[in-house]
Amino acid sequence: MQELQRGRCGTPDSGECRAARHTRLRMRALAAAFVALAAPMTAGCVYYEAVPVHQPGPSKFDRSWAAAQAAAEDVGVTITDVDRASGTIHGYRSTADVTVTVWQQADGSVRVAFNVRAPSGPDSALSDQLSSAYNRRMGR
């Protein structure tokens, strides 16, 4: 009787001993089922690395516009008016009036024109400086 009170079975065929053995077997089966179900779930976790997406740079017009404006500043032209919608930049250096025109053609290419007017006529030296500064800014 004392052994039964301590939780031990008196005889292997007693009802209490069979119930305890049955409970242990069910717990082992439940633990095995849990492991069998949990293992595939953790193996099914997959991390997909993000594919880099090509980020387009500025458009041809944007690049040409920025280069034309910077070229004018590089050669000392004081910019007085910038109208991106019409593609014109107005300014002056000394007594020469400078107009830079940027426009996109039907085929997608971009044209840039530098018009320099001094009181004595066209200033080809300043026009050449603008063109060189523009080409340098465009990496040419």
SULLINVEN-V716339 format. One record per residue. N is the residue number from 1. RES is the residue in one letter. D_CENTER is the distance of its C-alpha to the mean C-alpha in Angstrom with 1 decimal. Layout:
# SULLINVEN-V716339
n->[N,N]
res->[RES,RES]
d_center->[D_CENTER,D_CENTER]
This chain:
# SULLINVEN-V716339
n->[1,2,3,4,5,6,7,8,9,10,11,12,13,14,15,16,17,18,19,20,21,22,23,24,25,26,27,28,29,30,31,32,33,34,35,36,37,38,39,40,41,42,43,44,45,46,47,48,49,50,51,52,53,54,55,56,57,58,59,60,61,62,63,64,65,66,67,68,69,70,71,72,73,74,75,76,77,78,79,80,81,82,83,84,85,86,87,88,89,90,91,92,93,94,95,96,97,98,99,100,101,102,103,104,105,106,107,108,109,110,111,112,113,114,115,116,117,118,119,120,121,122,123,124,125,126,127,128,129,130,131,132,133,134,135,136,137,138,139,140]
res->[M,Q,E,L,Q,R,G,R,C,G,T,P,D,S,G,E,C,R,A,A,R,H,T,R,L,R,M,R,A,L,A,A,A,F,V,A,L,A,A,P,M,T,A,G,C,V,Y,Y,E,A,V,P,V,H,Q,P,G,P,S,K,F,D,R,S,W,A,A,A,Q,A,A,A,E,D,V,G,V,T,I,T,D,V,D,R,A,S,G,T,I,H,G,Y,R,S,T,A,D,V,T,V,T,V,W,Q,Q,A,D,G,S,V,R,V,A,F,N,V,R,A,P,S,G,P,D,S,A,L,S,D,Q,L,S,S,A,Y,N,R,R,M,G,R]
d_center->[77.6,76.1,73.6,72.5,71.9,69.7,67.6,69.1,70.6,74.4,74.6,72.0,73.2,73.1,71.0,69.0,68.1,67.0,64.8,63.2,62.6,61.2,58.8,57.6,57.0,55.0,52.8,52.2,51.4,49.0,47.3,47.1,45.7,43.0,42.0,42.1,39.8,37.4,36.8,35.3,33.0,31.5,31.2,29.4,26.4,23.6,20.1,17.7,14.8,11.5,11.1,8.1,7.2,8.1,6.4,9.8,11.1,13.8,16.7,19.9,21.6,19.1,19.3,23.1,23.6,22.0,23.9,27.1,27.0,26.3,29.1,31.5,30.9,31.2,34.7,35.8,35.7,35.8,33.6,35.4,33.6,30.1,29.8,26.5,27.8,30.7,29.0,31.6,31.7,35.2,36.5,39.4,40.5,44.0,46.0,43.7,41.6,38.2,36.4,33.1,32.2,28.9,28.9,27.2,29.7,30.2,28.9,25.5,26.5,26.6,29.9,30.5,34.0,35.6,38.9,40.9,44.3,46.7,50.2,51.7,49.5,46.1,44.7,43.5,42.8,40.2,38.8,38.5,36.8,34.2,33.6,33.3,30.9,28.7,28.8,27.9,24.9,23.8,24.4,27.6]
